[in-house]
Amino acid sequence: MIHHGGNIDGMSALVAMMPEEDVGLVVLTNMNGSGLPPLLMRRIFDLYLGGANRDWSTEILAFTKERMEQAAARQRTAEASRAENTRPSLPLERYAATYRDQMYGDVVIAYADGRLTVNAGSSFAADLEHWHYDTFRATWSDRTLGRSFLTFGLNARGEPQTLNVEGLAEFTRVADSARSANGSN
């Protein structure tokens, strides 16, 4: 079996083929991070091949629970390594900007009402809470995304220049017209 799936902006897709059986399928959903496509793929192929009536839901639920336990252990490790009583290097509003990656596009950090938020499309919105130093924890509005860390990198002038989104990519700050006019990036 050959298969590939992906998620973006509130959608999931899965394409699967069994070349020797001359069969393939496509599963599309309007939910980001849904576990349904791989379950459907396995069940449909089992039915097509006349295989055993395997309980894929129970197997994948056990796998998911194990991964959740591992994530909880990683969270406990992160909590233990948190540097207490630190502050960001800059006032929060100075981090607000658009940051860009060639593959993933734009991430917008906004400042309002004394706090930061992040937005990278309809499925990737989160409130940010200061974690330590120039690292913030994102609690994503799409609960399937959980929490992750965003770390700002400052340039030699002490200005935010990069944004590292844990497990994804490092984004570079996009120069805005006011900053470009005075020669800074």
C-alpha positions in Angstrom: 0.0 0.0 0.0 1.2 3.5 -0.9 -0.5 6.4 0.8 0.1 10.1 1.7 -2.1 12.5 3.6 -1.9 16.1 4.7 -3.7 18.8 6.6 -4.0 22.5 6.1 -6.4 25.3 6.9 -9.1 23.1 8.3 -9.0 20.4 5.7 -7.5 16.9 5.5 -6.8 14.7 2.5 -5.5 11.2 2.1 -4.6 9.4 -1.2 -4.0 5.7 -1.0 -3.2 3.0 -3.6 -2.5 -0.7 -3.8 -0.9 -1.0 -7.2 -0.9 -4.8 -7.3 -4.6 -4.8 -6.7 -5.2 -2.0 -9.2 -7.2 0.0 -6.6 -7.0 3.4 -5.0 -9.0 5.8 -3.0 -9.1 9.4 -1.9 -10.6 10.6 1.4 -11.3 14.3 1.9 -12.6 15.9 5.1 -13.3 19.4 6.2 -11.6 18.9 9.6 -7.9 19.5 10.2 -6.1 16.7 11.9 -8.9 14.3 11.7 -8.2 10.6 12.4 -11.0 9.5 10.2 -9.2 9.3 6.8 -6.7 6.6 7.8 -9.4 4.6 9.6 -11.6 4.8 6.5 -8.7 3.8 4.2 -7.9 0.7 6.3 -11.5 -0.4 6.6 -12.3 0.1 2.9 -9.2 -1.8 1.8 -10.0 -4.6 4.3 -13.5 -4.8 2.7 -12.2 -4.7 -0.8 -9.7 -7.5 -0.1 -12.2 -9.6 1.9 -9.9 -9.5 4.9 -10.6 -9.9 8.5 -13.1 -7.6 10.2 -10.3 -5.8 12.1 -11.3 -3.2 14.7 -9.1 -0.3 13.5 -10.8 2.2 15.8 -9.8 0.3 19.0 -6.2 -0.2 17.7 -5.8 3.5 16.8 -7.4 4.6 20.0 -4.8 2.6 22.0 -2.0 4.1 19.8 -3.4 7.6 20.4 -3.7 7.2 24.2 0.0 6.1 24.2 1.0 9.2 22.2 -1.0 11.4 24.6 0.8 9.9 27.6 4.1 10.6 25.8 3.0 14.2 25.2 2.0 14.6 28.8 5.5 13.4 29.8 7.1 15.9 27.5 4.9 18.6 29.0 6.1 17.7 32.5 9.7 17.9 31.3 9.0 21.3 29.7 7.4 22.5 32.9 10.4 21.3 35.0 12.9 23.1 32.6 11.0 26.4 32.7 13.1 29.4 33.9 10.8 31.0 36.5 10.4 34.8 37.0 11.9 35.8 33.7 10.5 38.6 31.4 10.5 39.1 27.7 13.5 41.1 26.4 11.1 43.7 25.0 7.7 45.2 25.6 5.1 42.8 24.1 4.0 45.2 21.3 7.5 45.1 19.9 7.1 41.4 18.9 4.0 42.2 16.9 4.7 41.8 13.2 4.4 39.5 10.2 7.0 36.7 10.0 7.5 34.6 6.8 8.8 31.3 5.8 9.2 30.3 2.1 7.3 27.1 2.6 4.7 27.9 5.2 3.9 31.5 4.4 3.1 34.1 6.9 2.6 34.0 10.6 1.1 37.2 12.1 1.8 38.1 15.7 -0.6 40.7 16.9 -0.7 42.8 20.1 -4.0 43.9 21.7 -5.2 44.4 25.2 -1.8 43.7 26.7 -1.3 40.3 25.2 0.0 38.6 22.0 -1.8 36.3 19.6 -0.6 34.3 16.7 -2.5 33.7 13.4 -1.3 31.6 10.5 -4.6 30.8 8.7 -8.0 29.8 9.8 -6.9 26.7 11.7 -3.8 28.1 13.2 -4.8 30.8 15.7 -3.7 30.9 19.3 -3.2 33.1 22.4 0.3 33.4 23.5 1.5 33.4 27.1 4.9 34.3 28.2 6.9 31.1 29.0 10.4 32.3 29.8 12.8 34.8 28.2 11.7 35.3 24.6 9.7 32.1 24.4 5.9 32.0 24.5 3.5 29.1 24.7 0.7 29.0 22.1 -2.6 27.4 23.1 -4.1 26.7 19.7 -7.8 27.3 19.1 -8.0 24.0 17.2 -7.7 21.7 20.2 -6.2 18.9 18.1 -3.0 21.1 17.7 -2.5 21.2 21.5 0.2 23.6 22.7 3.5 24.5 21.3 6.4 27.0 21.9 7.2 30.0 19.8 10.6 31.6 20.4 11.7 35.0 19.1 15.3 35.6 18.0 16.6 39.2 18.3 19.1 40.8 15.9 22.2 42.8 17.0 20.0 45.9 17.5 17.8 44.0 20.0 14.8 43.8 17.6 12.8 40.7 16.9 14.1 39.2 13.7 13.1 35.5 13.7 10.3 33.4 15.1 10.9 29.8 15.6 7.7 27.8 15.8 8.5 24.5 17.6 8.5 21.5 15.3 7.6 23.5 12.2 10.1 26.2 10.9 11.9 29.4 11.6 10.1 32.4 10.2 11.8 35.7 9.4 10.3 39.1 10.2 8.9 40.9 7.2 10.0 44.6 7.0 7.0 46.9 7.2 7.0 50.3 5.5 7.7 52.4 8.6 10.7 50.3 9.5 11.9 50.1 5.9 11.8 53.9 5.7 14.3 54.3 8.5 16.5 51.5 7.2 15.9 48.8 9.8 14.6 45.3 9.3 
